[in-house]
Each structure stands twice: as structure tokens, then as C-alpha cells.
Amino acid sequence: MEKMGSAESEIENLFENKKRIKNPFVPIGALITAGVLTAGLVSFKKGNSNLGQKLMRARVVVQGATVALMFGSAYYYGDAF
């Protein structure tokens, strides 16, 4: 049982020592994605399907950029700490 406790404390120490680096562009990208999605859904509801379709395509682009930022941040900062 003591070995289990020491392993858990080692894991806890690892997480305490690791610094979290936050990329401010990721939450901004998520908010932009949500905004474009909302605008597209409102546009569809009002019957403007052309604008709604363009907004949905824009959402895919913005969402892809946000995911790319997440992967890029993870890659860039992955072994830094």
C-alpha cells in the first residue's frame, strides 16, 4: 500500500511542477467560432440560406484555424517544461 502512495505523490509532484502555458488565441478562436455559428443559424432561421451557407463555411475555416492553434501550441510548448 505504501508503494501506491509514493507513486501517487510522484505523479502529483509532476503535475505541480509543470507550468501551464495558455495561448490566448485559442479561446478567442472558440468565441469567434461560436459567434459565426450563431449568426449562421439565425440567418437560416430568417430564411437567408445563401448567407447562412457562407457563414457555415466560414465557421469551418475558423474552427479549423482554432484546432490548428491548439495543436501548434501543444507541439511548440510540449517539451518546454
TORPA-4810 file (N, C-alpha, C, O; in nm, 3 decimals):
<nodes>
NODE_1_0.083_-0.119_0.000_0.000_0.000_0.000_0.087_0.125_0.000_0.050_0.228_-0.057_M
NODE_2_0.205_0.116_0.064_0.292_0.232_0.071_0.349_0.266_-0.066_0.368_0.383_-0.100_E
NODE_3_0.377_0.161_-0.147_0.427_0.187_-0.282_0.325_0.265_-0.364_0.361_0.352_-0.442_K
NODE_4_0.198_0.233_-0.346_0.092_0.303_-0.418_0.090_0.450_-0.378_0.072_0.537_-0.464_M
NODE_5_0.107_0.478_-0.251_0.107_0.616_-0.203_0.224_0.696_-0.257_0.208_0.813_-0.291_G
NODE_6_0.341_0.634_-0.266_0.457_0.706_-0.317_0.444_0.732_-0.467_0.489_0.835_-0.516_S
NODE_7_0.384_0.639_-0.538_0.364_0.660_-0.682_0.267_0.774_-0.706_0.287_0.856_-0.796_A
NODE_8_0.162_0.780_-0.626_0.066_0.889_-0.640_0.129_1.023_-0.606_0.102_1.122_-0.674_E
NODE_9_0.213_1.027_-0.504_0.276_1.154_-0.468_0.375_1.199_-0.576_0.391_1.318_-0.601_S
NODE_10_0.442_1.103_-0.641_0.532_1.139_-0.751_0.455_1.199_-0.867_0.499_1.297_-0.928_E
NODE_11_0.341_1.141_-0.897_0.257_1.194_-1.006_0.206_1.333_-0.971_0.206_1.423_-1.055_I
NODE_12_0.163_1.351_-0.846_0.117_1.483_-0.803_0.228_1.586_-0.814_0.204_1.699_-0.854_E
NODE_13_0.352_1.547_-0.777_0.465_1.640_-0.787_0.493_1.677_-0.932_0.527_1.792_-0.962_N
NODE_14_0.478_1.580_-1.022_0.498_1.610_-1.164_0.401_1.718_-1.211_0.439_1.812_-1.280_L
NODE_15_0.274_1.703_-1.174_0.174_1.798_-1.219_0.190_1.933_-1.151_0.162_2.036_-1.213_F
NODE_16_0.235_1.936_-1.027_0.256_2.063_-0.958_0.371_2.140_-1.020_0.367_2.263_-1.029_E
NODE_17_0.475_2.068_-1.063_0.593_2.135_-1.118_0.574_2.179_-1.263_0.644_2.268_-1.309_N
NODE_18_0.482_2.117_-1.333_0.462_2.151_-1.474_0.384_2.281_-1.484_0.278_2.297_-1.424_K
NODE_19_0.439_2.374_-1.560_0.371_2.502_-1.579_0.275_2.492_-1.696_0.305_2.430_-1.798_K
NODE_20_0.161_2.553_-1.679_0.063_2.557_-1.788_0.086_2.684_-1.868_0.095_2.793_-1.813_R
NODE_21_0.097_2.667_-1.997_0.112_2.780_-2.087_-0.017_2.794_-2.165_-0.063_2.699_-2.229_I
NODE_22_-0.075_2.911_-2.159_-0.202_2.932_-2.226_-0.182_3.017_-2.349_-0.117_3.122_-2.343_K
NODE_23_-0.236_2.973_-2.459_-0.234_3.050_-2.581_-0.363_3.132_-2.585_-0.471_3.075_-2.593_N
NODE_24_-0.352_3.265_-2.580_-0.475_3.347_-2.574_-0.557_3.341_-2.703_-0.674_3.379_-2.702_P
NODE_25_-0.500_3.294_-2.811_-0.572_3.290_-2.937_-0.672_3.175_-2.943_-0.767_3.179_-3.022_F
NODE_26_-0.652_3.071_-2.862_-0.743_2.957_-2.864_-0.882_2.994_-2.812_-0.980_2.966_-2.880_V
NODE_27_-0.894_3.058_-2.694_-1.030_3.097_-2.652_-1.092_3.203_-2.744_-1.213_3.205_-2.763_P
NODE_28_-1.010_3.290_-2.798_-1.061_3.391_-2.893_-1.117_3.320_-3.016_-1.225_3.355_-3.064_I
NODE_29_-1.045_3.221_-3.067_-1.092_3.143_-3.181_-1.221_3.069_-3.151_-1.309_3.058_-3.236_G
NODE_30_-1.232_3.017_-3.027_-1.354_2.946_-2.988_-1.472_3.042_-2.984_-1.582_3.007_-3.027_A
NODE_31_-1.450_3.162_-2.932_-1.558_3.261_-2.928_-1.600_3.306_-3.069_-1.719_3.322_-3.096_L
NODE_32_-1.503_3.325_-3.156_-1.535_3.363_-3.294_-1.612_3.251_-3.362_-1.708_3.277_-3.435_I
NODE_33_-1.570_3.126_-3.338_-1.641_3.012_-3.395_-1.786_3.009_-3.348_-1.878_2.989_-3.428_T
NODE_34_-1.806_3.030_-3.218_-1.942_3.029_-3.164_-2.025_3.145_-3.221_-2.143_3.128_-3.249_A
NODE_35_-1.962_3.260_-3.239_-2.033_3.375_-3.295_-2.075_3.353_-3.439_-2.188_3.384_-3.476_G
NODE_36_-1.985_3.299_-3.519_-2.017_3.273_-3.660_-2.123_3.164_-3.671_-2.212_3.172_-3.756_V
NODE_37_-2.115_3.062_-3.584_-2.216_2.957_-3.583_-2.354_3.015_-3.548_-2.453_2.984_-3.614_L
NODE_38_-2.358_3.099_-3.446_-2.485_3.161_-3.406_-2.542_3.247_-3.518_-2.661_3.241_-3.547_T
NODE_39_-2.457_3.327_-3.580_-2.503_3.412_-3.690_-2.555_3.327_-3.806_-2.654_3.363_-3.869_A
NODE_40_-2.488_3.217_-3.834_-2.534_3.128_-3.942_-2.668_3.064_-3.912_-2.754_3.055_-4.000_G
NODE_41_-2.686_3.021_-3.788_-2.813_2.959_-3.751_-2.928_3.061_-3.754_-3.038_3.029_-3.798_L
NODE_42_-2.900_3.183_-3.708_-3.002_3.289_-3.714_-3.036_3.321_-3.859_-3.152_3.342_-3.893_V
NODE_43_-2.934_3.323_-3.943_-2.955_3.351_-4.084_-3.043_3.243_-4.149_-3.132_3.275_-4.228_S
NODE_44_-3.017_3.118_-4.117_-3.101_3.010_-4.170_-3.245_3.023_-4.121_-3.340_3.001_-4.197_F
NODE_45_-3.259_3.058_-3.994_-3.393_3.069_-3.938_-3.474_3.180_-4.004_-3.595_3.169_-4.021_K
NODE_46_-3.404_3.289_-4.041_-3.472_3.401_-4.107_-3.498_3.373_-4.255_-3.568_3.450_-4.321_K
NODE_47_-3.444_3.265_-4.307_-3.470_3.227_-4.445_-3.365_3.270_-4.545_-3.383_3.252_-4.665_G
NODE_48_-3.258_3.328_-4.497_-3.150_3.371_-4.587_-3.048_3.257_-4.597_-2.945_3.257_-4.530_N
NODE_49_-3.078_3.161_-4.683_-2.993_3.043_-4.689_-2.857_3.068_-4.753_-2.760_3.001_-4.719_S
NODE_50_-2.848_3.164_-4.845_-2.718_3.195_-4.906_-2.619_3.246_-4.802_-2.506_3.199_-4.794_N
NODE_51_-2.663_3.344_-4.722_-2.577_3.398_-4.618_-2.547_3.291_-4.513_-2.433_3.280_-4.465_L
NODE_52_-2.647_3.213_-4.477_-2.627_3.106_-4.380_-2.523_3.006_-4.426_-2.441_2.959_-4.347_G
NODE_53_-2.527_2.972_-4.553_-2.430_2.876_-4.608_-2.289_2.934_-4.605_-2.193_2.864_-4.571_Q
NODE_54_-2.277_3.061_-4.640_-2.144_3.126_-4.635_-2.091_3.133_-4.492_-1.972_3.113_-4.468_K
NODE_55_-2.180_3.161_-4.397_-2.138_3.166_-4.257_-2.098_3.029_-4.205_-2.005_3.017_-4.126_L
NODE_56_-2.167_2.925_-4.249_-2.130_2.791_-4.207_-1.993_2.750_-4.264_-1.915_2.682_-4.198_M
NODE_57_-1.966_2.792_-4.385_-1.834_2.766_-4.443_-1.726_2.844_-4.368_-1.617_2.792_-4.344_R
NODE_58_-1.758_2.968_-4.332_-1.664_3.049_-4.255_-1.640_2.986_-4.117_-1.528_2.990_-4.066_A
NODE_59_-1.744_2.928_-4.059_-1.729_2.861_-3.929_-1.632_2.746_-3.938_-1.551_2.725_-3.847_R
NODE_60_-1.640_2.670_-4.046_-1.549_2.557_-4.064_-1.404_2.606_-4.072_-1.314_2.545_-4.014_V
NODE_61_-1.383_2.715_-4.143_-1.248_2.771_-4.156_-1.196_2.819_-4.020_-1.084_2.789_-3.981_V
NODE_62_-1.280_2.894_-3.949_-1.239_2.947_-3.818_-1.216_2.833_-3.719_-1.121_2.836_-3.641_V
NODE_63_-1.303_2.734_-3.722_-1.288_2.621_-3.631_-1.160_2.543_-3.663_-1.090_2.499_-3.572_Q
NODE_64_-1.130_2.527_-3.790_-1.006_2.459_-3.829_-0.883_2.536_-3.784_-0.785_2.477_-3.740_G
NODE_65_-0.889_2.669_-3.796_-0.777_2.751_-3.750_-0.758_2.740_-3.599_-0.645_2.737_-3.550_A
NODE_66_-0.868_2.733_-3.526_-0.860_2.719_-3.381_-0.799_2.585_-3.342_-0.715_2.578_-3.252_T
NODE_67_-0.839_2.480_-3.409_-0.782_2.347_-3.381_-0.635_2.345_-3.418_-0.554_2.286_-3.346_V
NODE_68_-0.599_2.409_-3.528_-0.458_2.417_-3.566_-0.376_2.493_-3.462_-0.263_2.456_-3.432_A
NODE_69_-0.434_2.599_-3.406_-0.366_2.672_-3.298_-0.347_2.584_-3.175_-0.243_2.590_-3.109_L
NODE_70_-0.446_2.503_-3.145_-0.434_2.414_-3.029_-0.322_2.313_-3.051_-0.240_2.291_-2.961_M
NODE_71_-0.318_2.251_-3.168_-0.212_2.154_-3.197_-0.076_2.222_-3.204_0.024_2.168_-3.156_F
NODE_72_-0.072_2.340_-3.265_0.054_2.413_-3.274_0.107_2.451_-3.138_0.227_2.440_-3.112_G
NODE_73_0.019_2.495_-3.049_0.061_2.529_-2.913_0.112_2.406_-2.839_0.213_2.411_-2.770_S
NODE_74_0.040_2.296_-2.854_0.081_2.173_-2.785_0.217_2.125_-2.836_0.300_2.078_-2.759_A
NODE_75_0.238_2.138_-2.965_0.366_2.096_-3.023_0.479_2.189_-2.979_0.587_2.144_-2.940_Y
NODE_76_0.453_2.319_-2.986_0.558_2.417_-2.956_0.596_2.415_-2.808_0.714_2.419_-2.775_Y
NODE_77_0.497_2.409_-2.720_0.524_2.413_-2.577_0.531_2.276_-2.513_0.552_2.266_-2.392_Y
NODE_78_0.515_2.170_-2.590_0.508_2.036_-2.535_0.627_1.994_-2.452_0.607_1.941_-2.342_G
NODE_79_0.747_2.014_-2.497_0.866_1.970_-2.424_0.939_2.085_-2.356_1.050_2.067_-2.305_D
NODE_80_0.877_2.202_-2.354_0.945_2.319_-2.298_0.959_2.308_-2.147_1.056_2.358_-2.090_A
NODE_81_0.863_2.242_-2.080_0.869_2.235_-1.934_0.859_2.094_-1.887_0.862_2.068_-1.767_F
</nodes>
